[in-house]
Amino acid sequence: MRVPWSTATKRATLLERFRADQRGGVALIIGLALPCLLGGVVAAVEYTSLKSRHAKLQLAADGAALIAARELTLINTEDARIVSVAKAAALSASASGKAQGAGTTAEAEVVNSRSGVRVNLQETVPTVMGRLLSLPTADLRVTATAKVSGGQKLCFLALDPDRAGALTLNNNARLTAETCAVHSNSKHECGIVNNTTGLLKAQRICSAGGISGSSGNYNPAPLTDCPAIADPLAGRARPSVGPCSQTNWQRSGGEHVLSPGVYCGGITVLGGARVRFQSGEYILTGGGLLVGANGSIEGDNVGFYLDGGATFNFGAQTTVSLSAPKTGPLAGLLFHGDPSANNPIFQINSNNARRLLGTIYLPAGQLRVDASNPVADQSDYTIIVARQVSLFSGPNLVLNSNYGGTDVPVPKGVGPIGSTVSLSQ
């Protein structure tokens, strides 16, 4: 049946009104949902931005930790300097891309017995969504730790390649090197001997051969069959031996001041004499440095080259306080023995030789230490490189490695060697 025009028109009008009403409902829904939709977009963008910033801060902390840890492998570095380097590097690396109004702080510390550096980086970032939730800022925090491994601070090296007891501790003798390594090149099955009640305590103990003694004589347990270490100071130039400045210098009693020069016949201090060495180089030839009978010697930034068979011998009732030169051929070397000498013997029997700051280098000789009191314990650092070393009775030879506590340089090849730096997970 055909619908009259008027009825069709009415139906079309109703349909259009319905459509109009539907469009208005959609618009209303969209209008109501729009803030939420926009908020979600803003939140997503802001989250992505914060995540990206967090990653950049982590990279900055990682890089700063690596840079600062490398400072640990250098000579004469103090903890305060390492911390300063770490913080500066972290803040510098994090400056790029920093949001306006953001605040960044960095903290650092030397950890694990100076074998690593930890860096903490924190940044407070203004946020749009946070303001709506009464949290106008977001805190981003990252941490990175870099470690030094595979290397060591070498403070003792016995050079003899095959002698039994290249390092020997007798009776109650002690060798204490808690922050550095003790190494013997001797491939003998008893390259290190400690058979009685002595104690060898070091950060690391290594013998190219074997050891003698019980586990209680060592802390930690020694490593054996270690690769030999080539003489790290073999290339050091020797001071030239010129004409004599003094001949057969000897004093008994009184106070005396000596100047650098060539001392033919050596230097002998007896009878309570007190001698102060002025800074510089002392070359002893045809005789050594003998201190006995309550004699006393002292000097800052002094180095002794012992030519030919010249030695040193410090008696029990003596006082010895010396530090090595900062510059010149003997920089960092307190004593430099002649490598061509025929097995000279050097003795430290002094009960008051608490400060021996520098390196004692006796490539052809034997060092004997026999004292009742600690030896070298008041030195920022002491390094011994000798063909053979023997400790008798009850001395405690202390080898510190506080390289940052002094401006006396550590000779290249000893001190920190062979280190690698990596991030610690």
C-alpha positions as CSV (number, residue, x, y, z in Angstrom):
1,M,0.0,0.0,0.0
2,R,1.4,3.4,-0.8
3,V,2.2,5.7,2.1
4,P,0.8,9.2,1.8
5,W,3.5,11.9,1.3
6,S,2.7,13.6,4.5
7,T,3.3,10.4,6.5
8,A,6.7,9.8,4.8
9,T,7.7,13.3,5.5
10,K,6.8,13.0,9.1
11,R,8.9,9.8,9.4
12,A,11.9,11.4,7.7
13,T,11.6,14.3,10.1
14,L,11.6,12.0,13.1
15,L,14.6,10.1,11.8
16,E,16.6,13.3,11.3
17,R,15.7,14.4,14.8
18,F,16.9,11.0,16.2
19,R,20.1,11.3,14.3
20,A,20.6,14.8,15.6
21,D,19.9,13.6,19.1
22,Q,22.5,10.8,18.6
23,R,25.2,13.2,17.4
24,G,24.6,15.3,20.4
25,G,25.1,12.3,22.7
26,V,28.4,11.3,21.1
27,A,29.6,14.9,21.3
28,L,28.6,14.9,25.0
29,I,30.4,11.6,25.6
30,I,33.5,12.8,23.8
31,G,33.4,16.1,25.7
32,L,33.2,14.3,29.0
33,A,36.0,11.8,28.1
34,L,38.3,14.4,26.5
35,P,40.1,15.5,29.7
36,C,40.8,11.8,30.5
37,L,42.0,11.1,27.0
38,L,44.3,14.1,27.1
39,G,45.5,13.2,30.6
40,G,46.3,9.7,29.4
41,V,48.3,11.1,26.4
42,V,50.1,13.5,28.7
43,A,50.9,10.8,31.2
44,A,52.2,8.5,28.5
45,V,54.4,11.2,27.0
46,E,55.7,12.2,30.5
47,Y,56.3,8.5,31.5
48,T,58.3,8.0,28.3
49,S,60.3,11.2,29.0
50,L,61.0,10.2,32.6
51,K,62.1,6.7,31.5
52,S,64.4,8.2,28.9
53,R,65.9,10.6,31.5
54,H,66.4,7.8,33.9
55,A,68.4,5.9,31.3
56,K,70.5,9.0,30.6
57,L,71.2,9.4,34.3
58,Q,72.3,5.8,34.5
59,L,74.7,6.3,31.7
60,A,76.1,9.4,33.4
61,A,76.6,7.5,36.7
62,D,78.2,4.5,34.9
63,G,80.6,6.7,33.2
64,A,81.5,8.7,36.3
65,A,82.1,5.5,38.3
66,L,84.5,4.2,35.6
67,I,86.4,7.5,35.4
68,A,86.8,7.6,39.2
69,A,87.8,4.0,39.5
70,R,90.6,4.5,37.1
71,E,92.0,7.1,39.6
72,L,92.4,4.2,42.0
73,T,95.0,2.7,39.7
74,L,97.1,5.8,39.6
75,I,99.8,6.8,41.9
76,N,99.3,9.2,44.9
77,T,95.5,9.4,44.7
78,E,93.5,10.2,47.8
79,D,90.0,9.1,48.5
80,A,88.9,12.8,48.6
81,R,90.2,13.3,45.1
82,I,88.5,10.2,43.8
83,V,85.1,11.3,45.3
84,S,85.5,14.8,43.8
85,V,86.3,13.4,40.3
86,A,83.3,11.0,40.5
87,K,80.8,13.7,41.5
88,A,82.1,16.2,38.9
89,A,82.0,13.7,36.1
90,A,78.5,12.6,37.0
91,L,77.1,16.1,37.2
92,S,78.8,17.1,33.9
93,A,77.5,14.1,32.0
94,S,74.0,14.5,33.3
95,A,73.8,18.2,32.4
96,S,72.8,17.6,28.8
97,G,69.0,17.2,28.3
98,K,68.2,18.3,31.8
99,A,64.7,19.7,32.2
100,Q,64.2,23.3,33.2
101,G,63.7,23.5,36.9
102,A,65.2,20.0,37.6
103,G,67.7,19.7,40.4
104,T,70.5,17.1,40.3
105,T,72.8,15.9,43.1
106,A,75.6,13.4,43.0
107,E,77.3,11.4,45.8
108,A,80.3,9.1,45.6
109,E,82.3,6.8,47.9
110,V,85.4,4.6,47.6
111,V,84.3,1.0,48.6
112,N,85.6,-2.5,49.1
113,S,89.0,-1.6,50.5
114,R,89.8,0.9,47.8
115,S,89.0,-1.6,45.0
116,G,85.9,0.2,43.7
117,V,83.9,3.4,43.5
118,R,80.1,3.8,43.9
119,V,78.2,6.8,42.4
120,N,74.7,7.8,43.4
121,L,72.9,10.3,41.1
122,Q,69.5,11.8,42.0
123,E,67.4,14.2,40.0
124,T,64.2,16.0,41.0
125,V,62.1,16.6,37.8
126,P,59.0,18.8,37.6
127,T,56.0,17.0,36.2
128,V,52.6,18.0,34.7
129,M,50.6,15.0,35.9
130,G,52.2,15.3,39.3
131,R,50.7,18.7,39.9
132,L,47.2,17.3,39.3
133,L,47.9,14.7,42.0
134,S,49.6,17.1,44.5
135,L,53.0,15.6,43.5
136,P,54.6,18.3,41.5
137,T,57.9,16.5,41.1
138,A,59.3,13.0,40.4
139,D,62.6,11.8,41.9
140,L,64.9,9.7,39.7
141,R,67.6,7.7,41.4
142,V,70.4,5.7,39.8
143,T,73.5,3.9,41.3
144,A,76.6,2.6,39.6
145,T,79.6,0.8,41.0
146,A,82.9,0.3,39.1
147,K,85.6,-2.1,40.4
148,V,89.3,-2.4,39.9
149,S,90.4,-6.0,39.3
150,G,93.1,-8.1,37.8
151,G,95.8,-5.8,39.2
152,Q,97.6,-5.2,42.5
153,K,99.7,-2.8,44.5
154,L,103.1,-4.5,44.5
155,C,105.0,-3.5,47.6
156,F,107.4,-6.5,48.0
157,L,109.4,-8.4,45.4
158,A,112.1,-11.0,46.0
159,L,114.0,-11.2,42.7
160,D,116.1,-14.4,43.2
161,P,114.8,-16.9,40.6
162,D,115.7,-20.2,42.3
163,R,116.8,-19.8,45.9
164,A,115.1,-21.6,48.7
165,G,113.8,-19.0,51.1
166,A,114.1,-16.0,48.7
167,L,111.8,-14.6,51.4
168,T,112.3,-16.1,54.8
169,L,110.6,-15.4,58.1
170,N,112.3,-16.8,61.2
171,N,111.0,-17.3,64.7
172,N,108.3,-14.7,65.5
173,A,109.0,-12.4,62.6
174,R,106.1,-10.7,60.9
175,L,105.7,-9.2,57.5
176,T,102.6,-7.0,57.3
177,A,101.4,-5.7,53.9
178,E,97.6,-5.6,54.3
179,T,96.9,-3.4,51.4
180,C,99.4,-4.6,48.8
181,A,101.0,-7.7,47.3
182,V,104.0,-9.7,48.4
183,H,105.7,-11.7,45.5
184,S,108.6,-14.1,45.3
185,N,110.2,-14.9,41.9
186,S,111.9,-18.0,43.2
187,K,110.7,-21.2,41.5
188,H,112.1,-23.4,44.3
189,E,109.6,-25.6,46.0
190,C,110.3,-23.6,49.2
191,G,110.6,-20.2,47.5
192,I,108.9,-18.6,50.6
193,V,109.8,-20.1,54.0
194,N,107.9,-19.5,57.2
195,N,108.3,-22.6,59.3
196,T,108.1,-21.3,62.9
197,T,105.6,-18.9,64.5
198,G,106.0,-16.1,62.0
199,L,103.1,-14.5,60.2
200,L,103.1,-13.2,56.6
201,K,100.0,-11.1,56.2
202,A,99.3,-9.3,52.9
203,Q,96.5,-8.4,50.5
204,R,98.0,-11.1,48.2
205,I,100.8,-13.6,48.7
206,C,102.3,-15.1,45.5
207,S,105.2,-17.5,45.0
208,A,106.6,-18.5,41.6
209,G,107.5,-21.8,43.2
210,G,106.2,-23.2,46.4
211,I,106.0,-22.3,50.1
212,S,107.1,-23.8,53.4
213,G,105.1,-23.5,56.5
214,S,101.6,-24.2,57.9
215,S,98.4,-22.4,56.9
216,G,98.5,-20.4,60.2
217,N,101.7,-18.8,59.0
218,Y,100.0,-17.0,56.1
219,N,97.0,-14.7,55.7
220,P,95.5,-15.2,53.1
221,A,96.6,-18.6,51.8
222,P,99.5,-18.1,49.3
223,L,99.2,-18.6,45.6
224,T,101.9,-20.9,44.1
225,D,103.3,-21.3,40.6
226,C,102.7,-17.6,39.9
227,P,104.4,-16.0,36.9
228,A,107.7,-14.3,37.8
229,I,107.7,-10.5,37.7
230,A,110.6,-9.0,35.8
231,D,112.6,-6.5,37.8
232,P,110.5,-3.4,37.5
233,L,113.3,-1.1,38.3
234,A,116.1,-2.6,36.2
235,G,115.9,0.3,33.7
236,R,116.5,3.0,36.3
237,A,119.5,5.1,35.5
238,R,122.3,5.1,38.1
239,P,123.7,8.3,39.4
240,S,127.2,9.0,38.1
241,V,130.0,8.6,40.7
242,G,132.1,11.8,40.5
243,P,135.0,13.0,42.5
244,C,134.9,12.7,46.3
245,S,133.1,15.4,48.3
246,Q,134.1,13.8,51.6
247,T,136.4,10.9,52.5
248,N,135.9,8.5,55.3
249,W,133.4,10.7,57.1
250,Q,132.9,9.5,60.6
251,R,131.6,11.2,63.8
252,S,131.1,10.0,67.4
253,G,128.8,12.3,69.4
254,G,127.5,15.8,68.6
255,E,125.0,17.1,66.0
256,H,126.0,17.3,62.3
257,V,124.5,18.4,59.0
258,L,125.5,16.7,55.8
259,S,125.1,18.0,52.2
260,P,124.5,15.9,49.1
261,G,127.6,14.6,47.4
262,V,130.0,11.7,46.8
263,Y,131.2,10.1,50.1
264,C,134.2,8.0,49.4
265,G,134.8,5.5,52.3
266,G,131.2,5.9,53.4
267,I,129.5,7.5,56.3
268,T,129.8,6.3,59.9
269,V,127.6,7.6,62.8
270,L,128.6,6.4,66.3
271,G,128.6,7.3,69.9
272,G,125.2,9.1,70.0
273,A,126.0,11.3,67.1
274,R,123.0,12.9,65.4
275,V,123.2,13.6,61.7
276,R,120.7,15.4,59.5
277,F,120.9,14.9,55.8
278,Q,119.9,17.8,53.6
279,S,117.7,17.1,50.7
280,G,119.4,15.5,47.7
281,E,121.5,12.6,46.5
282,Y,124.2,10.8,48.5
283,I,126.6,8.5,46.6
284,L,128.5,6.2,48.8
285,T,131.5,4.3,47.3
286,G,134.3,2.3,49.0
287,G,132.2,2.2,52.1
288,G,128.6,2.2,53.2
289,L,126.2,3.9,55.7
290,L,126.9,2.6,59.2
291,V,124.8,3.8,62.1
292,G,125.5,2.3,65.6
293,A,126.1,3.0,69.2
294,N,123.0,5.1,69.8
295,G,123.6,7.1,66.6
296,S,120.7,8.9,64.9
297,I,120.1,9.9,61.3
298,E,117.2,11.8,59.7
299,G,116.4,13.5,56.4
300,D,113.6,14.4,54.1
301,N,113.8,13.8,50.4
302,V,117.1,12.1,50.5
303,G,118.3,9.2,48.3
304,F,121.4,7.0,48.7
305,Y,123.1,5.3,45.9
306,L,125.3,2.4,47.2
307,D,128.1,1.9,44.7
308,G,130.0,-1.4,44.3
309,G,129.9,-3.3,47.6
310,A,128.6,-0.4,49.7
311,T,125.8,-1.4,52.1
312,F,123.9,0.1,55.0
313,N,123.8,-1.3,58.5
314,F,121.6,0.2,61.3
315,G,122.4,-1.1,64.8
316,A,119.8,-2.0,67.4
317,Q,120.1,1.1,69.5
318,T,119.8,3.6,66.7
319,T,117.2,6.0,65.3
320,V,116.5,6.2,61.5
321,S,113.9,8.5,59.9
322,L,114.2,9.0,56.2
323,S,112.1,9.9,53.1
324,A,113.0,9.5,49.4
325,P,113.6,12.3,46.9
326,K,110.7,13.8,45.0
327,T,112.7,14.5,41.8
328,G,116.0,13.5,40.2
329,P,117.6,10.2,39.3
330,L,116.6,8.7,42.7
331,A,113.0,10.0,42.8
332,G,111.1,7.6,44.9
333,L,114.2,5.6,45.8
334,L,115.4,5.8,49.3
335,F,118.2,3.3,48.7
336,H,119.5,2.1,45.3
337,G,122.0,-0.7,45.5
338,D,124.5,-1.4,42.7
339,P,123.1,-4.2,40.5
340,S,126.6,-5.4,39.7
341,A,127.6,-5.9,43.3
342,N,128.5,-9.4,44.6
343,N,125.7,-10.4,47.0
344,P,126.1,-7.5,49.5
345,I,124.2,-7.8,52.8
346,F,122.1,-4.9,54.1
347,Q,120.9,-4.9,57.7
348,I,118.2,-3.1,59.6
349,N,118.5,-4.0,63.3
350,S,117.3,-0.7,64.6
351,N,114.5,-0.6,67.1
352,N,113.5,2.9,66.0
353,A,113.4,2.8,62.2
354,R,109.7,3.6,62.0
355,R,109.9,5.9,59.0
356,L,111.4,4.6,55.8
357,L,109.3,6.4,53.2
358,G,110.1,5.3,49.7
359,T,111.5,2.3,47.8
360,I,114.4,0.2,49.0
361,Y,115.9,-1.3,45.8
362,L,118.7,-3.9,46.3
363,P,118.8,-5.9,43.1
364,A,122.0,-7.9,43.9
365,G,121.8,-8.0,47.7
366,Q,120.2,-9.6,50.7
367,L,118.2,-7.5,53.1
368,R,118.2,-8.7,56.7
369,V,115.8,-7.3,59.3
370,D,116.2,-8.1,62.9
371,A,114.5,-5.7,65.3
372,S,112.3,-5.9,68.4
373,N,110.0,-3.1,67.4
374,P,108.0,-2.5,64.2
375,V,110.0,-1.3,61.2
376,A,108.7,1.3,58.6
377,D,105.2,1.3,60.2
378,Q,105.0,5.1,60.3
379,S,105.8,5.5,56.6
380,D,103.0,6.4,54.1
381,Y,104.5,3.8,51.9
382,T,107.4,1.5,51.8
383,I,108.3,-0.8,48.8
384,I,111.1,-3.4,48.9
385,V,112.6,-4.9,45.8
386,A,115.6,-7.1,46.7
387,R,117.3,-10.3,45.6
388,Q,116.6,-11.9,48.9
389,V,115.0,-10.8,52.2
390,S,115.3,-12.5,55.6
391,L,113.5,-11.5,58.8
392,F,114.9,-12.8,62.1
393,S,113.7,-13.1,65.7
394,G,110.7,-10.8,66.2
395,P,110.5,-7.8,63.9
396,N,107.3,-6.6,62.3
397,L,108.2,-5.2,58.9
398,V,105.2,-3.1,57.9
399,L,104.7,-2.1,54.2
400,N,102.1,0.5,53.9
401,S,100.7,1.7,50.6
402,N,99.1,5.0,51.3
403,Y,100.4,6.6,48.1
404,G,98.1,9.5,48.4
405,G,99.5,10.5,51.8
406,T,102.8,11.8,50.4
407,D,104.2,13.7,47.5
408,V,107.1,11.2,47.2
409,P,106.5,9.5,43.9
410,V,106.2,5.8,43.5
411,P,108.6,4.5,40.9
412,K,107.1,3.2,37.8
413,G,106.6,-0.6,37.8
414,V,105.9,-0.9,41.5
415,G,102.9,0.3,43.4
416,P,99.7,-0.1,41.4
417,I,100.2,-2.4,38.4
418,G,98.2,-4.3,35.8
419,S,94.7,-3.1,36.9
420,T,91.5,-3.2,34.8
421,V,88.3,-1.3,35.5
422,S,84.8,-2.5,34.9
423,L,81.2,-1.9,36.1
424,S,80.1,-4.2,38.8
425,Q,76.6,-5.7,38.4
